[in-house]
């Protein structure tokens, strides 16, 4: 759409702008207004043509379970019972899984049954102990340099697998359940077009009040009445019938109402799922978010983040784990099983990680009273599906889980591996608004340490 008339009016001196304004046709002024409205709907357009994912892809979607705050690797997927009470506390009895030789935390019995479906990376590292910087590292695969704000994985997948790549779903291509991660700008220099749609609400409640789609106390009948009222007042549409800009705007309106009243809305309604399955996932925000993520994958959504808060356990760590780990166990294990039974796991990457782990040695002293601090020197991540083999362990930590002993894996190693499975070339150039040469994943040439792609499980 040509908006040069709008720009002339805004940028010229007052006398000239008055003359230009007088010369503007009514149609041109209406187009300016429509352009502004369309901008609200679509966000900033890309400054360059978006690249395409042209490699063979094993994965179509990613479900990211983001453990906001950082989960403890010793209590979950890298137990160290021989380290003693000062490291394990009461969680000193790891359990066997269905894969011989792999043991995990004692509060994860359901995940133990699904161990053949996922692989554990026990040698994740970046050495950063600050939430914001570590989150940025793990989510973008980039070190902050103070000059460029890089996009996170979800935004990059939205670029390569979203609307620019032929995605036609009513549901936006990058969804966050339910709150934005909040530690960084998810879209970075790619701009607002690639930001996630954060649902808000709580899928464990009925109805699930999705921001801008499902509203408390407003019936479908009332929504339809509002739509009819707007149509009756649309004299502009009748005046400029056939105008291409207005037609595009009308299509946006139709899609928006389909999200509110039509097929798009149905995906958010969990009441049609079997009660037994909902119970198996767990009748809590995390469990129902996992179920919601599976439904979004069924609709072809390329990237879904479950923002799972509550893992920053500086104080009272073990009482919190007694509550949180069983919740994680049910939701995560059922998600893997459900995806597998529906034939979706082979094409869906499930990525479990926080920004770092927790300090292996427990801080028993006041004021922590049995808490764990931040630990970015060595931590765990879990991957499943989408081309990743299950039942494997990558790397190793030392006897107390304090440092990487074997096969360091950096965030960009893992992210680059996921991109390859998605058919995204890690060496492709991202469309930077200032034309900078920015690749999808940094290489050793960029001065970062590299452990290499996870070829042993791909």
N, C-alpha and C positions, 0 to 999 in steps of 0.2 A: 504494500500500500504506500502511495506517495504522500508524505506528510510535509513536503517542502513549504507549502503555504503556511502551515502552522508555525514552522520554524522561522519564517520570515517575520511574522508578526511578533514573535517573542524576542528576536535578536536585533531589530533595527531601532534607531532612535525614534523618539516619540512622534515627530512630524511625519517621518516616512512610514511609521507603523500605522498612523491614522489613514494615510493614503492607501496603503496596502489593504488595511481592513475594509475600506470602502470598496476596494476592487474585488474582495473575496465574494464569491457566489455563496448563496445560502447552502448549496450542496457541499461546498468545500468546508464551510464552518461545521456542518453536521458531521462530516467525515473526521474532522479534528476531534470532535467530542466522542465519536465512536472509537477512534483510536485510543483515546484515554481509557474508555471503558474496557476495551479489549485488553489493554495492558494490565488492568486489574485482574483479568481472568487468567491471562497466560504468562505474566511475568516478562522479564527481559528476554528478548530474542537472542540467540547466539550470534556472536560477532563474526564467526566464520562458519563455513559448512561443517557440520558435525562428522567425525569419522565413523566408519561402520565396522562392525565386528565381522571380519571375513575369514576367520579361521574356523576349522571344524570345532563344534562345541558339543561337549558332553552334558553340560549343565544349562538349564534355561532360567533358573531362579536361584536366589539366595535368601535363606532365612538366617538373620544374624541375631543371636541371643547375646545382647550387650549387658554384661554384668557390671553395671554402673557402681563404681567405688572400688572394685578389685576384689575378686574372690581368693580365698586362701588355697594354694595348690596342695599343701599338705593335708588339708581336710577334704579334698575333693578327688583329684585325679593323679596325685603324686604323693601318696602317704609314706611316712618315714617312721614306722613304729620303733625302730631301734635307736632313734635319736633321743628318746626319753621324754619324760613328762614335761620338761621345760619347753619342748618343741611341739608335742602332740596334745598335751593336756589330757582330757578324758577321751579324745578321739584317737585311740591308740590301737584299734583292732580293725585294720582294713579287711575287706571281704574279697573273696575270689569272684571272678566273673565267668561268663560262659566261654571265654577265651583263655585257654591254659596259659598260665604265667602272668596274666594281667590282674592286678589287684587295685581296687579303688577304695575310697572312703566308706566307712561303715554305715553312714546314713544315706547311701545311694544304692539300695538293693535293686530297685527297678532298672536303673541304668546298668547295673551289673548284668542283668539279663539281656540287655541290648548291645553288649560290648562288641559283638561281631559286626555291628553296623557303623561304628565310629572308630576313628584313630585319635590317639592322645599325643600331643606334642608337649614333651616335658622339658624342653630346652628353649622356650621363648625368652628373649632378652632384649632390653634396650637401655637399661641402667638409669632410667628416669623415675623419680619418686614423687613428682608433682602431678596432681590429677589432670590439670588442663593440658600440660605439655605431653604427658603420657597418652592421654586420650587422643590428642591430635596425631601423635606418632602411630598409634595402633589403628586408628580409623582412616588415616590418609596414606600411611606408609611413607611419610615424609618427615624430615626434621625441620622444625621451624627456623627460618632464616631471617625473619623480620621484614622480608620484602614481598614475598609471594604467599598468598593464602590459598593453599591447595584444597581441592575438593576431596571429600571422603569417598570411600568405596561405593556407597549407595548412589552418590551423584554421578560418579563415573559410569557405573552400570546403567543408570538412567540415560546418560548420554549415548552409550553404545547400544542399549537394548530398549530404549523408550520410544517416544513419539518420533524422534528424528530417524529411528531405525525401522519404522513401520509398525510399531506397537499401536493397536487400535482399541485397547480396552477402555471402558468408561472409568475404571478405577485408576488413579494416577500410578505411574510406574515405580514410584519410590514411596513406601508407606512406613510410618513409625507408629508403633503401638506402645504407649499411648501419648507419651510426652516427648518433645524433642530432647536430644542428648544434652544440649545446653552447655557443653564444654568447648565448643568451637563453632565456626560457621560451616555447616555441612556442605554447602555447594561451592564455597571458595570462589575462585575467579570465574567459574562457569556461570555464576549468576543465578537469580531467583528461579529461572525456568527449571532448574535441576534440584531445587530444594525438596525435601520430603514433605508429604502431606501427613501431618501429625493428627491422629484421630481425636485426641482428647478422650474424655469419658472413661468408662470402665466396662469391658466386655463381660465381666462377671455379674453385671446388673442388667435388669430387663426394664426398659429397652436399653441397648447400648447406644448412648447419646453421642453419635459421631459428629464432630464439629462441622456445622454448616449443612449437614445432611439429615440427621435425626434430631428433632428438637423436643424437649419436654413439654407436654401439654398442648401440642399443636397436631391435630388429627390430619389424616390424609385428605379428608373432605375439605378442611379449611385451607390446606395447601393448594388444592385444586381450585377453590374459589378465588384465592389470591391470584393464581395464574390467569384465570379467566378475566379478572378485573384488569390486570395488566394488559392483556390482549385488547380489551375493549377501549383502553385509553391510548393504545398505540397508533395514534393518528400519523406519526412520522413514518411508520412502516407502510401504511397505506399510501402516503404521499409519495414515497420514494420506492414503490414496489419495483423489484427487479434490480435495485442497486446492489452490486456485488459485495460491498462492505456490509450493508445491512443484512444481506443473506448470510454472510459468515457469522454475523452477530446473532442472527436467529438460530443458526445451527448450534452455537454455544449455549444459547438459552435452552434449546431442546435437550442437549446433553446434560445440562445442569439439572433440569427437571427430571430427567431419567434417573439421575443419581438420587434424587429425593423421593420420587414416586414410582420409579420403574424397576427394571432389572438390576440397575446398579445398587439400589438400596438393599436388595435381598441378601447380598453377600454379607452384610453386617448383622443380619438377624440370626442369632444362634439358636433360637427357640425351635427350629426345625431339626436340630441335631438330636440324636438319641440321648435320653437322660443318662443312660449308663456310660456313654462315651464322655459326656461332659463331666461326670463324676470321676472317671478315670483320669482325665486331664487335671482335675482339681478345680473345685468351685471357688477359685480365687483369681485375682487379676492376672497373674502370670500364667496359670493353667489355661484360662480361657483365651488369653492372648496367643498361646501356642495353637489352640484350636482355630482361632481366627486367622493365624498365619497360614495354616494348612488350607483354609478356604480361599485365601488370596492366591496361593500358589495354583490352586485348581482353576482360578480365573486368569492365570497367565501373568500375574504381576511379577516383574523381574526382581525386585528387591524389597524385602520386608525386614525391618528392625524391631525386635521386641526389647524395649528399654526397661530392663529389670533392675530396679533400684534396691538399695538397702544393704550393700556389701562393704561399706566403708566402716569396718568394725574396730575402731580404736579402743572402745570400751565394751566390756561384757560380751566378748566375742563368742564364747562357747554357748551361752544361753540363746544368743541370736541364731547360731548355727543349728541348734536343736529345732528351731522353728523353720528357718529358711531352707535348709538342705532337703528335708522331706518334700517341701513344696517344689523345689527345683527338680528333684528326682522324679516325681509323678509327671510333671508337665513335659520335661525334656524327653523322658523315656517314652511317654505315650505319643509324643510328636514323631519320634523316629519310627515307632511301630506303625502308627497310622499312615504316615507317608509311604512306608514300605508296602503295607497291605493294599494301598490304592495304586501302586505302581508309579509313585511320584518320587521316591527317594533317589532313583538312578539319575533323575534330571534336576534334582534340587540339592544344592549345597546347604548344609546346616553348619553354621560357624558360631562356636561358643567361645567367648573370651571377655575379659575385662581389660582395663588399661594397664594393669600390672597385677602381681600377686600380693600376698600379705607377708609381713615379716615372719620368718620361720620361728625365731625364738620368741616365745610369748612374753609380753610385758605384764608380769604379775603385780608389779609395784603400783602404788597410787601415783597419779589419779587414774591409771589405765585399768587396773583391777582385772587383769586377764584379757587384755586387748592385743591386737596385732596392728603394727604400723604398715606403711606402704613398702612395697618391695618390687622394684623393676629390674633387678639383676638376674632373676630367674623365676619364671612362672609357667603356667600351663595354658594351652588352648586345646580345643577339641574340634575336629572337622568330620563331617559325614556326608555321604551321598554326592551326587553330581560328578562322579568320576574319581572321588577319593575312595580308596579301599578301606574297609573296616577291619577291626581286630588287630590293629598295629600300634606300636609305640615308636615315636620318633624322638631321638635324643635322650639325654639323661641329665639329671641334676646330681649334685654331690650327696654325701650321706645325710646331710641335714637340710637339703633343699635350698641352700643359700647361694649356690653358684652353678653355672652350667658346667657339667663334667664332659659331655660329649655332644657334638653336632649342634652348635648354636643355630637358632632360627630367629631371624629378625622380622619385624612386622612386614617389611616390604618383600621378604621371601615368601611369606604366607599369602600376602595379597596378590603378588605376581602369579603364584600358583593357581589361585582362584580365577584370576583373569584368563589364564590359559585355558582352564576348563570351560569357561564361559565363551570361548572363542574370541577373546579380546587380546590383541597383540600388545604385550607389555611395553614394546618399544614404539608404539604408535604415538603420534604427536597430538597433544590436547589443544583445543582451540583457545588460546590465550588472547584476551582483548587487546593486549599491546603487542601481539605477535611474537612473544617470547617462545623460545624453543623448549617446551616442557613435555617430557615424555610421560607415559602412563605410570611407569614404575622407574624409580632411580636405579642406576647401575653402579658398579664399582667405579666407573669413570667419574661419577658425581662425588666421589670421596666418602661413600658410606661403606661400612663393613657388610659383606655379603656372605650368607651361609649357603645360598643356592636354592633353587626350586625344590619342592617336596616330591621329587621324582620317585622316591621309595614308596610312596603311597598313591601315586597317580597312574 
